[in-house]
Amino acid sequence: MPNDSKAYLVVRRDDGAGNVFVLHPGKRYVLGRANTNDIVLNDDLCSRQHAEVAFTDGKWALRDLGSLNGTRLNKELIQSAAELHPLDEIGLGRCRFWFVESLDQLPHGAPEAGPGASNIAIRKRLGQTRYDFQLPSADEESASSAPRNRISQDLSLLYRLALNMGSAATTEQLTQVVLSGLLEATPADTAAVLEVQDTEGRLLAFQSRLSNEGYRKAPEELIREVIASGEGILAEDTQRLRSSKAGRASGISSFICAPVRSGDTVVALLHLYCLDPFKSLGTEDLELVVAISKTLAVAWQSLRRQAVLLEENQRLKAQVASEVQLVGQSLALEEIKAQIAQVAPTNATVLIRGESGVGKELVARAIHLASPRRDGPFVCLNCAALAESLLESELFGHEKGAFTGATQRKIGKFEAAHNGTIFLDEIGEMTPSAQAKLLRVLEGHPYERVGGSEPIRVNVRVVAATNRPLEEAVNAGQFRRDLYFRLQVIEIRVPPLRERRSDIPILAEFFLRRFLEETGRRLKGFTTAAMEKMLNYAWPGNVRELRNVIERAVALGKGPLLDAPDIWLSGLELDSQTNTLPPAYTPRSLEEVEKEHIAATLRHTDWNKSQAAAILGIERSTLDRKIKAYDIQR
């Protein structure tokens, strides 16, 4: 070989040639891990000064420098200086080189790029990996291109990654787990996660082995190719094979880009690349990265769904909290709020009393939301809405075949309310057998489902409500006396709306704003006449009736203000026998009452005095005297 001739060391990879290092005669080239070497090997199996290549006595020779793991020439350990010939393979740790006197001697030649062509050469595309299929058997392994030990190592990594991904609570934690795993499993110097927006990738996070090394953006054409095809790509920069002016190549040598898919949409990308000329990413690495990207896609979607559900849960809780607020400023309502603040932190059973429609369930929800059980379930059951045969099953559940129609096991309301609160409305309507079971639960004893024998224990706070006088039911033998005393640990009485009339304007404005938001109508409020009409009404249906009246007025009102004709009130008379209000008392004398009653009777009989006297139970002459005395005129 002439003294002015050059030779080359070319990195040998599983999928072809890598970086090229030019060797000039007259210079000694040291290879090893030390940064001061001519060719730096980033390999922990290599010594700091591992071997040297030099041109002596008219030939190129390889010599080991006392390395720990030795130097191989054509897979044989050398003991002394060995002459190099074209296409000899040099092995140093994990690094492999071809020695050639001309780049044309490479097995496939150095790729040439035409004018204007890209430097990016895609070496392989991958949509499905071997990890998507069953692991080959021992008999099949000999025919497989991937050794079993590599598959076993990668499966072990995938298993550990899946566990760590499952424990990640946020997207940030998830990406860091994946990036650490990628750098552990591949020779990549840098790994990154990109979020896809339209046809671009926005950097979410990256990790690098190299200190003070920033992220180098993936080529635009590579990102577009992966997004369009939905396949992972292994590529290399062909420019490094044509570089012959420097002894060390610079820039990215090889890189992998794999899609993270949600359905048919690419939502993110995994981007890995090598900067070290002695390391390169191969097809085995592409297989693993694509498999990791699919695992990441599942965890990514799970965290996104979890975030959506958490946001929805918080929104619903805020909505419930706004709907269960106790609206009003009356002294009676302020006293109820103070009772709730005292009672809520305890586990005491609460009995709420009040007429129908006063808001007993709102009080129960307020107790639950202010208690330590606020994050647990709040379960409601109207004991009067179920037939006697179904009430016990609803409360305590039933086993399959317990009765006709019980085709499968069903958990009851008490099980559903575990670690929360159960609200039993119309508790006075509960059957005697259900009362006995409820008493045992309140005393901390286990119970059984209907038709079952398995004891069930629950941690539930009971809040009950009734509009009936339970004392009368106890005296009549319709309600257990011991259950009555067990329920009435704390009693909260919710007064009817007529007893807190100062809350009527506040409630009316509250319901008006709510229904205006729902309907989108533009009403400015109530006229004085409309408000007076509501203030003078007895509200036998209490707050529920007021809510319905405002809803109707908003739906049918025609003017900018709701007027008295828009406030439609029922004509129900209030009667204590029907759990409604007796007429308000007006101080009047007996003479005034008698005069009015005689006049009404005369009008009823069209002034037939004989008939009126018969109805009144007095003589005709007595009627005449009273008509004259009271000056009753036709």
PyMOL commands that set and color helices and strands:
alter all, ss='L'
color gray80, all
select helices_A, chain A and resi 103-105+130-132+138-141+148-167+171-185+220-229+239-242+283-323+331-343+360-369+388-396+413-416+427-429+432-442+470-475+481-487+497-499+501-519+528-535+542-556+564-566+576-578+590-604+609-616+620-630
alter helices_A, ss='H'
color red, helices_A
select strands_A, chain A and resi 7-13+16-23+29-32+39-40+51-56+59-64+71-73+76-77+82-83+88-92+95-100+120-126+190-197+200-208+232-237+254-262+265-274+350-353+378-382+421-425+461-466+490-493+525-526+561-562
alter strands_A, ss='S'
color yellow, strands_A
deselect
rebuild
show_as cartoon
